[in-house]
């Protein structure tokens, strides 16, 4: 068993996700590399200042432009999107995921039982959709007028055609061909996926793959049966048995983090990284292309895996909740608050909006964890650089920081903005 302290655990998790010590990828090729390193890019349709997945990639990839993920996913076919927990996966993993898709089709207890039920309840619509896809090539939900459909009450759609398309996507008969305003346009799998990948791995191979992928995604994982992990297809009914086999084969190792009660797992391929970090070294492959996170802050997306769903509290002692789904009077900070990463710590958060009428990013509120940072020159400069890059990413022409109450922080941000 490896023993590490919390600082090493934090750097390891941040570094595995491409967030520390700075951006090490660039442009479209870097977008692909980042998406592979992250294991999953969780997708979300909500667009306030930008979509969560675009902010996620902006924080990791230099010169990232919103939509680059679609280029590598749908145009280049390097990835596919799938799942009740909606995220991209590398296309070359398709043989494993087809096993999970068929488990959903067949009602496997490790998968969502609602998928099978959906297919059974809308068999006629499913058959109709299959025929239309063969005739037309691509089909979207918008191709079906409500007037001619059976109305449904599912949150996955309000008409039977919506649920039929969703069902066929979940069981792997169709894939997302591309998106229009984030809405999926579907095609038969055999028309969009390389023929050599339209096959199924064995059950045992798939189970081992799913466990190892879950560990790689977390960096350090307890393999808890959370709702998200369940929807990623993790075979929890056999998880203990599979982990024992992976430990015996040397594929994974046990890790004890100082201050954490539970034992965690890491992939054996990451032991050298943990050794470097424990010795105070930055792994060579992690060297940033430009600024470090100490020189320029990074804003984390609401669904970033290092901070979402309570992980910010565990890793950083930073209590972060995405309040977008809370009633306004229940929000402590704001509708779309983003954490601020400086160095290897979350030190602040801000709420903002993108005023498209004036092409201005408007800061609605800014909160420091430690008020002393409001007078820290190094932090002020790093914050200003982070805002400058973020404004460029959004395509905004102005930044309104009136709501930032700390004079030094506001001054540095305004001063740098004048030189854009």
PyMOL commands that set and color helices and strands:
alter all, ss='L'
color gray80, all
select helices_A, chain A and resi 6-16+27-38+52-58+68-75+91-106+113-121+123-136+141-143+146-148+160-170+189-192+195-197+203-218+227-231+236-248+268-278+284-286+311-316+323-325+328-330+371-375+377-394+407-418
alter helices_A, ss='H'
color red, helices_A
select strands_A, chain A and resi 2-4+25-26+41-42+61-62+79-82+87-90+138-140+151-154+157-159+174-180+183-188+252-257+264-267+298-299+338-342+345-355+360-368+398-400
alter strands_A, ss='S'
color yellow, strands_A
deselect
rebuild
show_as cartoon
